Amino acid sequence: MHIPSEAFPTLNHHYFNYGGQGLLPSRCIEALHQSQLHLQSIAPFSNAAYAWTTQITKDLRNQIATTLKIHPNDLTLTENTTAGCNIALWGLDWRSGDHILLTDCEHQGIQGIVNEVVHRFDLTQSTCPVMATLNGGDPIAVIRNALTPKTRLLVISHILWTTGQVLPLREIVELCHDRGVQVLVDGAQSVGVLPLDLGAIGADFYAFTVHKWWCGPQGIGGLHVRSDQRESLRPTTIGWRSVTTDSEGNAAGWESGGKRYEVSTTGFYAFPAATMAIELHQQVGSNAERYQRICDRAAYLWNGLSQIPGIQMVKSSPPESGLVAFQLDSAKHRQLVETLEAKKHFVRLLANPHCVRACTHYFTREADCDSLCREVAEAIG
């Protein structure tokens, strides 16, 4: 299982920020350039351009759907994970007094959407202490205890972006559906990491992005809406891609599938690069093999960091994902992140828990992990 180092022009850095944004492969950088040249050569607003963008949109939709084991008609192409969560949260037919349950590990962007939805529609919200289950405990029981008769929706991440904990999502979805509760999943850290079958998981709404673990260009993401939930999820932001037209060109209804939540002109030129990025990973082992390699690399880094005096690992055992979080006894996390970046070792500062997060991909080299450990030891020594 190997991607040559020349596939990523910035692998000369010691890069550990895939949970924020992946490295763009060389071929994708070239594809972005070629797409723009092609679009200009055929005239950006022409019948030829429309036919081309229609085809490359179809190609990307099919590639994502095949990889995630869903029907292409159930996929909405968005800009990012947050955009997908906005579609789901604003599109439901809320009733005054409905309750939204979140875990205490959700991203602030998603928290912000929920706060405003609660305000606009006179809802209630609460959080459940899933973070406390990181090193022991049952997240299913925590969620079960937090559900109320008024709970309408659970908002939950598949992999927690702060600690790398992988939640038993399928069992959580079953629990919620037994109680008549819908589930919105933030898949920002799971797509491109876990070997996913979204149809088998059964979540009502699953949002994700292309630019993190899939290493695609910015500005492309997706939302999977289960087909039996589509009619109850109304479009909120609407444009020409959302609607069908009559013989006179007037809006006549909604597109039949996930297209109804797509709006208007977007960065179509980046779609071939996104398709290419996903295809690149598919050429390197199976989904399960790449996931195991991610975990192996995370365990290697976790073991190395755990041996450094003055460091405490946030998770007491190697994570089942590529997210490795650690804390300094000195609590000088920002200073460490800045020191490391000055030496071309890229990690991230997190606020809750207050820690440093390093991400390993399946092509992360052991030498990079060793180098990071040496620099951390020197910085805090």
C-alpha positions as CSV (number, residue, x, y, z in Angstrom):
1,M,0.0,0.0,0.0
2,H,1.9,3.0,-1.2
3,I,1.4,6.5,-2.7
4,P,4.6,7.8,-4.1
5,S,5.8,11.0,-2.3
6,E,5.7,12.9,-5.6
7,A,1.9,12.5,-5.6
8,F,1.8,15.3,-3.0
9,P,4.1,18.2,-3.6
10,T,4.0,19.4,0.0
11,L,4.9,16.0,1.6
12,N,8.3,17.6,2.2
13,H,6.6,19.2,5.1
14,H,5.8,17.1,8.2
15,Y,2.0,17.4,7.7
16,F,-0.4,16.3,10.4
17,N,-3.5,18.4,9.7
18,Y,-5.7,16.2,7.6
19,G,-8.5,16.7,10.0
20,G,-8.5,20.4,9.0
21,Q,-7.5,20.1,5.3
22,G,-5.8,17.4,3.3
23,L,-2.9,17.9,1.0
24,L,-3.9,18.4,-2.6
25,P,-2.3,15.8,-4.9
26,S,-0.2,17.1,-7.8
27,R,-2.5,15.6,-10.4
28,C,-5.4,17.5,-8.8
29,I,-3.5,20.8,-8.9
30,E,-2.9,20.2,-12.6
31,A,-6.6,19.2,-13.1
32,L,-7.7,22.5,-11.6
33,H,-5.6,24.4,-14.0
34,Q,-6.6,22.3,-17.0
35,S,-10.3,22.7,-16.1
36,Q,-10.1,26.5,-16.1
37,L,-8.2,26.4,-19.5
38,H,-10.9,24.1,-21.0
39,L,-13.7,26.2,-19.7
40,Q,-12.3,29.4,-21.1
41,S,-11.5,27.7,-24.5
42,I,-15.2,26.6,-25.0
43,A,-16.6,29.9,-23.6
44,P,-17.7,29.8,-19.9
45,F,-21.4,30.5,-20.7
46,S,-22.1,28.4,-23.7
47,N,-24.0,25.2,-24.6
48,A,-20.7,23.4,-24.7
49,A,-19.8,24.6,-21.2
50,Y,-23.3,23.6,-19.9
51,A,-22.8,20.1,-21.3
52,W,-19.4,19.8,-19.8
53,T,-20.4,20.9,-16.4
54,T,-23.4,18.6,-16.5
55,Q,-21.1,15.6,-17.2
56,I,-18.4,16.4,-14.7
57,T,-21.1,16.9,-12.0
58,K,-22.5,13.5,-12.9
59,D,-19.1,12.0,-12.7
60,L,-18.4,13.4,-9.2
61,R,-21.8,12.5,-7.9
62,N,-21.4,8.9,-9.1
63,Q,-17.9,8.6,-7.7
64,I,-19.0,9.8,-4.2
65,A,-22.1,7.6,-4.3
66,T,-20.1,4.5,-5.3
67,T,-17.5,5.1,-2.6
68,L,-20.1,5.7,0.2
69,K,-22.5,3.0,-1.1
70,I,-25.5,5.2,-1.7
71,H,-27.7,5.9,-4.6
72,P,-26.5,9.0,-6.6
73,N,-30.1,10.4,-6.5
74,D,-29.9,10.6,-2.7
75,L,-26.8,12.8,-2.8
76,T,-26.7,16.6,-2.7
77,L,-23.4,18.3,-3.7
78,T,-22.6,21.1,-1.3
79,E,-19.7,23.3,-0.4
80,N,-18.7,21.6,2.8
81,T,-19.9,19.7,5.9
82,T,-21.4,22.8,7.5
83,A,-23.4,23.6,4.4
84,G,-24.9,20.1,4.5
85,C,-25.8,20.5,8.2
86,N,-27.5,23.8,7.4
87,I,-29.7,22.2,4.8
88,A,-30.9,19.5,7.2
89,L,-31.4,21.8,10.2
90,W,-33.2,24.6,8.4
91,G,-35.3,22.3,6.2
92,L,-37.2,20.3,8.8
93,D,-40.7,21.2,9.7
94,W,-40.1,22.3,13.3
95,R,-42.8,22.7,15.8
96,S,-42.6,24.9,18.9
97,G,-41.2,23.0,21.8
98,D,-39.3,20.4,19.7
99,H,-36.0,19.4,21.3
100,I,-32.6,19.0,19.6
101,L,-30.0,16.9,21.3
102,L,-26.3,17.4,20.6
103,T,-23.2,15.7,22.1
104,D,-20.8,17.9,24.0
105,C,-18.2,17.3,21.2
106,E,-19.8,19.0,18.2
107,H,-18.0,21.6,16.2
108,Q,-18.8,25.3,17.0
109,G,-20.1,25.8,13.4
110,I,-22.8,23.2,14.0
111,Q,-23.5,24.6,17.5
112,G,-24.1,28.0,15.9
113,I,-26.7,26.7,13.4
114,V,-28.5,24.9,16.2
115,N,-28.5,28.0,18.4
116,E,-30.2,30.1,15.7
117,V,-32.7,27.4,14.7
118,V,-33.7,27.0,18.3
119,H,-34.2,30.8,18.5
120,R,-36.1,31.1,15.3
121,F,-38.5,28.2,15.8
122,D,-39.0,28.3,19.6
123,L,-37.2,25.0,20.2
124,T,-35.2,23.6,23.1
125,Q,-31.7,22.1,23.0
126,S,-29.4,20.2,25.3
127,T,-26.0,18.4,25.2
128,C,-25.1,15.0,26.5
129,P,-21.7,14.1,28.0
130,V,-20.2,11.9,25.3
131,M,-16.7,13.3,25.9
132,A,-16.7,11.5,29.3
133,T,-16.9,8.1,27.5
134,L,-13.5,8.6,25.7
135,N,-11.6,6.3,28.1
136,G,-14.4,4.2,29.3
137,G,-18.2,4.4,29.3
138,D,-21.1,3.7,26.9
139,P,-22.0,6.6,24.5
140,I,-25.2,4.7,23.6
141,A,-26.3,4.8,27.2
142,V,-25.4,8.4,27.5
143,I,-27.5,9.3,24.5
144,R,-30.4,7.0,25.7
145,N,-30.5,8.8,29.0
146,A,-30.5,12.2,27.3
147,L,-33.4,11.6,24.9
148,T,-36.8,13.1,25.9
149,P,-40.3,12.6,24.6
150,K,-39.8,16.0,22.8
151,T,-36.5,15.1,21.1
152,R,-36.9,15.5,17.4
153,L,-33.3,15.3,16.2
154,L,-29.9,14.1,17.4
155,V,-26.9,16.0,16.0
156,I,-23.8,13.9,16.3
157,S,-20.4,13.4,14.8
158,H,-19.3,9.9,13.6
159,I,-15.7,10.6,14.6
160,L,-15.2,13.2,17.3
161,W,-13.0,16.0,15.8
162,T,-11.4,16.8,19.1
163,T,-10.4,13.3,20.4
164,G,-10.6,10.9,17.5
165,Q,-13.2,8.7,19.2
166,V,-15.3,6.7,16.8
167,L,-18.9,6.4,17.9
168,P,-21.0,3.3,17.3
169,L,-23.2,5.2,14.9
170,R,-25.3,2.4,13.6
171,E,-26.4,1.4,17.1
172,I,-27.1,5.0,18.0
173,V,-29.2,5.5,14.9
174,E,-31.2,2.3,15.7
175,L,-31.8,3.6,19.3
176,C,-33.0,7.0,18.0
177,H,-35.2,5.6,15.3
178,D,-36.8,3.3,17.9
179,R,-37.7,6.5,19.8
180,G,-38.9,8.3,16.7
181,V,-35.9,10.6,16.6
182,Q,-34.1,11.6,13.4
183,V,-30.3,11.7,13.2
184,L,-28.1,14.3,11.6
185,V,-24.4,13.1,11.3
186,D,-21.4,15.4,11.0
187,G,-19.1,13.2,8.9
188,A,-16.3,15.6,8.4
189,Q,-13.7,13.3,10.1
190,S,-15.1,10.0,9.0
191,V,-15.4,10.3,5.2
192,G,-12.1,9.3,3.8
193,V,-11.2,7.4,7.0
194,L,-13.8,4.8,7.8
195,P,-14.9,2.1,5.3
196,L,-18.4,3.5,5.1
197,D,-21.7,2.1,4.0
198,L,-24.1,5.0,4.6
199,G,-27.1,2.9,3.5
200,A,-26.4,0.3,6.2
201,I,-25.8,2.9,8.9
202,G,-29.2,4.3,8.2
203,A,-28.8,7.9,9.4
204,D,-31.4,10.3,8.1
205,F,-28.9,13.0,7.1
206,Y,-25.1,12.5,6.7
207,A,-23.0,15.6,5.9
208,F,-19.3,15.5,4.8
209,T,-16.6,17.3,2.9
210,V,-14.1,16.4,0.2
211,H,-11.2,18.6,1.3
212,K,-10.2,16.8,4.4
213,W,-9.3,13.1,4.4
214,W,-10.1,12.7,0.7
215,C,-7.5,15.4,0.0
216,G,-9.7,17.1,-2.6
217,P,-10.1,20.8,-3.4
218,Q,-11.8,23.2,-1.1
219,G,-15.4,24.2,-1.7
220,I,-16.9,20.7,-2.3
221,G,-18.9,18.6,0.0
222,G,-22.0,16.5,0.2
223,L,-25.2,15.6,2.1
224,H,-26.8,12.2,2.0
225,V,-30.5,12.4,2.7
226,R,-32.3,9.1,3.1
227,S,-34.9,8.8,0.3
228,D,-37.7,8.3,2.7
229,Q,-36.8,11.5,4.5
230,R,-36.6,13.7,1.4
231,E,-40.2,14.8,1.2
232,S,-40.2,16.0,4.8
233,L,-37.0,18.0,4.3
234,R,-37.9,21.2,2.5
235,P,-35.4,23.2,0.5
236,T,-34.4,26.5,2.3
237,T,-31.8,28.0,0.0
238,I,-33.1,27.7,-3.6
239,G,-31.8,28.3,-7.1
240,W,-32.0,27.1,-10.6
241,R,-30.4,23.8,-9.8
242,S,-33.1,23.1,-7.2
243,V,-36.1,23.4,-9.5
244,T,-37.8,22.0,-12.5
245,T,-39.3,24.3,-15.1
246,D,-42.3,24.3,-17.4
247,S,-42.4,24.9,-21.1
248,E,-42.1,28.7,-20.5
249,G,-39.1,28.4,-18.3
250,N,-40.9,29.1,-15.0
251,A,-40.2,27.2,-11.8
252,A,-42.7,24.3,-11.7
253,G,-41.5,22.1,-8.9
254,W,-38.5,20.5,-7.2
255,E,-35.9,18.2,-8.6
256,S,-36.7,14.6,-7.7
257,G,-33.6,13.8,-5.7
258,G,-30.8,15.4,-3.8
259,K,-30.4,18.0,-6.5
260,R,-33.4,19.9,-5.0
261,Y,-31.1,21.2,-2.2
262,E,-28.4,22.5,-4.7
263,V,-28.6,26.1,-5.5
264,S,-26.9,27.9,-8.4
265,T,-23.5,28.5,-10.0
266,T,-20.7,26.8,-8.1
267,G,-17.0,26.0,-8.7
268,F,-17.8,23.3,-11.3
269,Y,-14.2,23.5,-12.6
270,A,-13.0,21.9,-9.4
271,F,-15.2,18.8,-9.8
272,P,-12.8,16.8,-12.0
273,A,-10.0,17.4,-9.4
274,A,-12.4,16.2,-6.6
275,T,-13.3,13.1,-8.6
276,M,-9.6,12.4,-9.3
277,A,-8.7,12.8,-5.6
278,I,-11.2,10.2,-4.5
279,E,-10.2,7.9,-7.3
280,L,-6.5,8.2,-6.3
281,H,-7.3,6.7,-2.9
282,Q,-9.4,3.9,-4.4
283,Q,-6.4,2.8,-6.3
284,V,-4.4,2.1,-3.1
285,G,-5.8,-1.0,-1.4
286,S,-9.4,-1.4,-0.1
287,N,-11.3,1.0,2.1
288,A,-10.7,-1.4,5.0
289,E,-7.0,-1.7,4.3
290,R,-6.5,2.1,4.1
291,Y,-8.5,2.5,7.4
292,Q,-6.3,0.0,9.1
293,R,-3.2,1.7,7.9
294,I,-4.5,5.0,9.3
295,C,-5.1,3.4,12.7
296,D,-1.6,1.8,12.5
297,R,0.0,5.1,11.8
298,A,-2.0,6.8,14.6
299,A,-0.9,4.1,17.0
300,Y,2.7,4.5,16.0
301,L,2.5,8.2,16.7
302,W,0.5,7.8,19.9
303,N,3.1,5.4,21.2
304,G,6.0,7.7,20.4
305,L,4.3,10.8,22.0
306,S,3.3,8.9,25.1
307,Q,6.9,8.1,25.9
308,I,7.9,11.8,26.1
309,P,8.1,13.2,29.6
310,G,5.7,16.0,30.2
311,I,3.0,14.7,27.8
312,Q,-0.3,13.2,28.6
313,M,-2.3,11.5,25.9
314,V,-6.0,12.6,25.8
315,K,-7.0,9.1,24.8
316,S,-5.6,6.4,27.1
317,S,-5.2,4.0,24.2
318,P,-4.3,4.4,20.5
319,P,-7.3,5.9,18.7
320,E,-9.4,4.0,16.1
321,S,-9.0,6.9,13.7
322,G,-6.2,9.2,12.5
323,L,-6.7,11.9,15.2
324,V,-4.1,11.9,17.9
325,A,-4.6,14.4,20.7
326,F,-2.2,15.2,23.5
327,Q,-1.7,17.6,26.4
328,L,1.4,19.2,27.9
329,D,1.9,19.3,31.7
330,S,2.9,22.9,31.2
331,A,-0.3,23.6,29.2
332,K,1.7,25.7,26.8
333,H,-0.1,24.3,23.8
334,R,-0.2,27.3,21.6
335,Q,3.5,27.9,22.0
336,L,4.2,24.3,21.0
337,V,2.0,24.6,17.9
338,E,3.8,27.8,16.8
339,T,7.2,26.3,17.5
340,L,6.5,23.2,15.5
341,E,5.1,25.2,12.6
342,A,8.3,27.2,12.4
343,K,10.1,23.9,11.9
344,K,7.6,22.7,9.2
345,H,5.7,20.4,11.5
346,F,2.1,21.2,11.2
347,V,-0.4,20.3,14.0
348,R,-3.4,22.0,15.4
349,L,-4.4,23.7,18.7
350,L,-7.8,22.7,20.1
351,A,-9.7,24.5,22.9
352,N,-12.0,21.7,24.4
353,P,-10.2,19.7,25.5
354,H,-7.3,22.1,25.6
355,C,-4.8,20.1,23.6
356,V,-2.7,19.6,20.5
357,R,-4.1,17.4,17.7
358,A,-2.0,15.6,15.1
359,C,-3.5,13.7,12.3
360,T,-2.1,10.7,10.5
361,H,-3.2,9.5,7.0
362,Y,-2.5,6.1,5.6
363,F,0.4,7.5,3.6
364,T,1.9,9.3,6.6
365,R,5.5,8.0,7.0
366,E,6.9,6.6,10.2
367,A,9.9,9.0,9.7
368,D,7.5,11.9,9.9
369,C,6.0,10.6,13.1
370,D,9.5,10.1,14.5
371,S,10.5,13.6,13.5
372,L,7.4,15.1,15.2
373,C,8.1,13.3,18.4
374,R,11.7,14.5,18.4
375,E,10.7,18.1,17.8
376,V,8.0,17.9,20.5
377,A,10.5,16.5,23.0
378,E,13.0,19.2,22.2
379,A,10.4,22.0,22.4
380,I,9.2,21.0,25.8
381,G,12.5,19.7,27.2
